[in-house]
Amino acid sequence: MSAGRARALAALALIGTGALGGCRGDDAGQADAAPRATRTETEAALTAQRDVVRTTVEGLAAPLLPESTVEDAAGRWTGCTEDRDATSWPERSGFADLSYAASATLLTPVDPATAQTRGERLLEGAGFTVQRVVPGPPSVQVFGVQGDVQASVAFFTESDRVTVAARGTCVPLPEQMREEWSVKADEEARIRLR
């Protein structure tokens, strides 16, 4: 494991243990009682999550690349809970929490008879535990989880496309970061697959 991936996983572990505070929707009163992360800790957790999610998508796509053409590959910040206050309604005052999501769509031959097995092998080969399978049509989708990252592989049987995707858990944003990071939720970054 590379040093960068180890640091990213360590930062994500902070999210999973609650060291960075609770997301909205936690048990009543729990989110307010949780210690709040500093700006530096939050930015480190968000950056680590982005790196892990992008690496996950790259890793899931890699075995498919020799037989595929990349149609699209991108990642972006997505807001989990909008933070609206009465004085700015209906304007958004930022997201209370964010997560990073990325996906890649590849043009490749899809055999419906082997799609589920291929999806399970891709996820398990990347260290994910398969949690759910949704058999088509129009696609066969396999979902898995590894720590705080969820991933999926979808084989579109009628269009010979495969989409691999990953998303991290919601990271609570300190109030002073919400407006700044909510703007980032509108930005998309291309992912270069090798």
N, C-alpha and C positions, 0 to 999 in steps of 0.2 A: 504494500500500500504506500502510495506517495505521501510525503510530508504534508502537502497541500490538502489531500483528501482526508488525511488523519485530522488535521486542524478543523476542516469543515465538518466532519462527523462529530468532533468534540463540541463544536459550537451548537450543532443540532441537538446534541444530547442535553444541553442547557434548556432548550425549548421543551423537550420531552419531560424533563424532570420538574418543570414549572419554575425554574430559576429565573425565567424572564417574565414572570407574571402570567395571570390567566387571561384567556380570551373571553369576550362577552359570551354569555350563554352558559358559563360555568355554573355550578351550584350557587344558589342565592347567597350573596355576600362574599363568596370565595374570591371573585375577581378583585373586589375592593381590598380584601385583606392581604392579597399576595404582594410580595415586595416588587417594586417597579424597577425595571432595568434602566441603566443609564443609556444615554445616547450612543456611547461607544459600544456597549454590550449589544444593544439592539442592532446597530449597523453591522457589527461582526456577525451576529446571528443571521441577518438578512443576506449578507454577502456569502456566508458559508452555505446557506440554503440554496441560493442561486447557483453556486458552483456545483453542489451535489446534484441538483435537479438537472442541470445542463449535462453533467458527466453521465448521469443515468440515461438520458435520452441518447447521447452519443454511443454509450455502451450497448443499449438495446438495438440501435440501428446498425451497429458495426457488422454483425453477422449477415445482415441482409444486403449490405452495400455491394458485394461483388456481383450480385445478380439484379441490381436495382438502379433506377435513376431517381435522384432526389428531386421531388417536386417542391417541397417547402420544408423549412426547419427554422423555428423561431421560439423565443421565450419572452415572457413578460411578467411583470408584477400584477397581481390581481388582488383587489380589495376583498376582504372577507365581511366586514361589518362597517357600514357607513356611519360616520359620526355626524349627526346633524344637531345643531342647537337651535333653540327657538328664535334667536335673534337673526339667524342667517337663513331660515327656512324660506324658499325651498332650495337655496344654494347649499351645496355640499361644503362642509368645513373640513373634510378629510376622512380617511378611513381610520377606524380604531385599530385595525390589524391588517396585515398583508401576508400573502404567500407568493411564491414564485412558481410559475407553471411553464412548461415547455413541451413542444411536440415536433415530430418530424413525420412527413408523409412521403412514402417511397412508392414509385411505380415498379411493381414486380409481379411476376406470375403468382396467382393464389390458387391453391388446390383446396376446395372446400372440405375434402375428406381428411386433410392433414392440418388444417388451420388451427384447430384447438390444441393439438399436440405441439405444434410449432410455437404457438403463443406461450403455452405452459413452459416449454423448454427455454425459450428466450428469457422469461421472467426468472425462473429457477436458476438458470445459468448466471444471472446477474445478482443472485443472492436474495431474491424476493420470494415471499411465501404467497402462493396463489390462493386467493380468497374467494373468487367468484368467476364463473364463466357464463357468458350470455351467448348461446348459440344462435346464429343468424336467423333468417336473412334480414337485411342485406349484408350483415357482417357477423363475424364471429369475434367476440370480445373477451379477453382474458384480463382480469384485474388482480393486482398483487400489492403487497405492502412490505416495506423493509424499514423498520424504525419509524421515523417521522415522514417518510416519503411514500406516496402512493404512485403506482405506475399501471399502465395498461397497454395492451397490444390489440389492435383491431385489424382484422383481415377482411377487406371489402371484396367479397367473392364475385360480385358482378362487374367491378371496375378494375380489378387487378391492382389494388392499392393496399398498402399497409401503413397504419399510423401508430407510432409509438409515442407515449405521452407520460409525463411525470409531473407531480405537484407536491410541494412541501406543505407542512401544517401552517396554520395562521400564527403569525408572530405579532404580539401586541405592540403598538407604537405609543411611545410617550406622547403626551399631548403636543409638546413643542415640535414634534417631528411630523405630525399628521398632514399638514398642508403640503409641506415639501415632498414627502414620500407619496402622497396621493397623486401628485403630478406624474411621478414615475410610473404609476399604474396605467397611464395612457401610452407609455413608450413600449415599443417592441424591439427586440434585438435579434438579429439573424444568428443562426447557429451554423457554423461551417462543419459539415460532416466529412471525415476523411475516408 
